[in-house]
Each structure stands twice: as C-alpha cells, then as structure tokens.
C-alpha cells in the first residue's frame, strides 16, 4: 500500500500540470462545454490511477521478466541463440505495444486503408526485432554505440532520399510510438540482463543504455523500406476524417474501454508467455517469486486499461478541440506558445519517461539525478512541439527540412558525447514520445492542421511524434557535454590546488 501511495503522489505531480494547463486555456482562450470539461477531468482521474497502478506493476512484473530473459540468453553461451532471442523478443513486445496500435489505426484511417493497421504494426515490429538483435550483438562484442548508430542512420538517410515525404512522417512517428509503456521497461531490463556479460559496472553501466534507441531506429528503417517498395499509394484522407463529437458523456469512455481491454491484454500476453516458458523450462523460481511477477503483470494490465481509457476517452478529444479552437482565434503566436507549454507539461506525464529516468538514476548510483534528466527532456520536447505547430502554419515546410539538419547535428555531437549519455539520449528519444504524446499531442496538432487553411491534415497532422523523439537526442547530449566540461574544469582546479599543498611554507611545518 505504501508503494502505491508513493506512485500516486508521483503521478499526481506529473499529471497535474497538464490538467491545470487545460483548465487555464478553458477560462482564458478555448472555452469548453460542460460535457467536454467533465470528460477531460474524468480522463485525468483515470490517467492518475491507471499510471500509478501500471508503474507498480512494472516494478513487480515487467522489469524482472526482462532481466531474467536477458540473463538466460547470456547464460546459454551461444551467440546465435542470443541473437535469435533478441529478434523474437523485440518482435513480440513491439507488436503488442498500445502506442503503435493507436498510431497504426490513425494511419489506416487517414490513408483510406492504403496502409492497413496490421501491415504497419508487423512491418515496424520486424524492424524493432532486427535492431534489438543488432543491439545484443553490439553489447556482446563491446562495439561502441556511436559506430552502430552512424551506420544505421546512414542507411536511414539513403532510404529517406528515395521516399515520399509522407513516409518520413510515418517512419519517424513510428520510432517514437513503438517504444512506449510496455516496450521501454522490458527492453531496458533486457539490456541490463545482457549487459552483465560485459562487466557493465566497470564500464559505468554504459552498455545498459542504447537498446531502446536501437529499437526506435529499427522502426524508422522498416517503414522507410516499406515506402521504398510500395509503389501504389493513395495519400488522400477520406471525407469527414476530422474529429467527430461524441453523442453522450460516457460514449468515448465506453468505446475506449472495449479497445483498451483487448489491446492491453494483447500487450501483456507476450510477457506472460515468455515468463511462463522461462520458469517452466529453465528457471527455478520460488512460489513467492512467481506470484510476485504474476501479480505485477496483473497490475500492469489493470493500470494500462485505466490509463488508455482515460487518454482515449478524455485526453485525445480535448487535445483536438483545443488545437482547433486556438486556430480559430487567429493568433498563431499564441498557438505556438500553447504548443510549447503543452509539450513541456505532457512529457512529464509519460509513463515510460518515469521508468527511464528512475533506471538512469539507479544504474548510475545517483550521479545523474532523475530530476535533471527530466528537466532536459521537458525543455527539448517543449521546443519540438512548438516547432511542429510552426511547421503547420508555414506552407512548404516539410518534416525532412527539420529532421535532416537535426540528425546531422546529433551525429556530430555523438562523436564528442560520453558513451553513457549517448545511450541515455537515444533511449530517451523513444520514451519521450509515449502514450500521452501519441494521443494528446498528436490530436492537438491534427486539430490545428484541420483548422489551418493551407495545411494538409495527413501530411501536416503527423510528424509531431518524430520531432518529440528527436529533441532528447539533442538536449541529453548537451547534458553529457556539460558533464564533460565540468569534469575537466574540476580536474583543472585540482591540478592547480595540488602545487599549493607542496609549497615551501607547508614543507617547513612538516
């Protein structure tokens, strides 16, 4: 009970800024009806309860399964089996990710089924599995992360050149959506289990980070490869593709409940199957340990259902309405500023962000405080959402015009960034764009795109998740470079103090 109370306090502090921001906008700029405000407040309540229960479940269930799975694969001592396990686990955990299901459903609807939901889900999951396998290989062979990233993003650049601009949106959005509430804690724990073979404590835990970033890159590669191979493509959204108002107060929650029960069960099924196979075939666990994990998985399921019902029932509709209303006010600067503060408030509420920042603090023994990582993430995401809104208002400004110079800067910075911070940055790029971003912020920008006369709902409505995923790659590398500069400065000050301790006056006293 004490753990749940702590999680409630933590989540309340995270969700409260989003709630207060929407309330301020309601009274100041975008008045909502009583029904709309009531739906948002009910959604916020479900998000708080669901996220707290989910995080308790992650601690009890998902994280131990990832560690046990990685440890088992390493203990086999067979590299082919380890790589095959990475491919299999990466594919299974990604195909069940709720964020990816939501994004794929939106792509299916707005492309008139030119790209079906399951087509995109399977393609992305294959890419994630392949790059998780490459990540395992990198850890075992102790190849520096930057070298693998340079090659990977070099291939991404080539595929981007031969792709349609719309596939840039889909690919980079998928990179953020695929590393969400289920995938992130599992992959982090999996990486920790595999990294034990490299004596990661001696290496400052640097091998324990970077695998989530590799999984995100796999999603980009897979979707761009699909775009290069798919010759026929209808990019016209169907008539009436915009947001439709609900018929009653509870209708969106009722509809979301059915989807959430099914998708959350699908999300947890791979974890249950993996753990069942592990403890039946190879692992010897006490009854209490097994019960603890199964209890954690149940909490994950219950929390994820409540969280997704809250997000889909109240947050998405409110995000779309606010975005549309701000455009109707005819003040682009205010809309951009709203995007800035909304991005800052929303990323703090992402469940995967809490998992990552806590993992960073624990694995670095508190050297990198979670509050510092969270602050850098919030600022980066705030600017990225504001930039996404600016792109909608600017005719002819395409996503690659921003991503290309951004990733060139990221690759240059990666040469100077310490390995630990580089891994954390690329992991954070995936986790910053989780359920709240893939729903609330995406709906917010689509509402803006629907209201701006010069914007394209399909081309401009997507892409915000990509920019959110890119921001931490820059801001957390800056944090790493700052740490290098401070370390050198302290070393220089120490070297200046040492001669003074050896001065003639001190020698006479001795």
Buried (B, 14 or more C-beta within 10 A) or exposed (E): EEEBEEBBEBBEEBBBBBBEBBBEBBEEBBEBEEEBBEBBBBBBBBBBBBBBBBBBBBBBBBBBBBBBBBBBBBEEEEEEEBBBBBBBBBBBBBBBBBBBBBBBBBBBEBBBEBBBBEBBBBBBBBBBBBBBBBBBBBBBEEEBBBEBBEEBBEBBBEBBEEBBBBBBBBBBBBBBBBBBBBBBBBBBBBBBBBBBBBEBEEBBBBBBBBBBBBBBBBBBBBBBBBBBEBEEEEBEBEEEBBBEEBEEEEEBBEBBBEBBBEBBBBBBBBBBEBBEEBBEEEBEBEEEBBEBBBBBBBBBBBBBBBBBBBBBBBBBBBBBBBBBBBBEEEEBEBBBBBBBBBBBBBBBBBBBBBBBBBBBBEBBEEEBEBEBBBBBBBBBBBBBBBBBBBBBBBEEEBBBEBBBEBBEBBBEBBEEBBBBBBBBBBBBBBBBBBBBBBBBBBBBBBBBBBBBEEBBBBBBBBBBBBBBBBBBBBBBBBBBBEBEEEEEEEEEEEEEEEEEEEEEEEEEEE
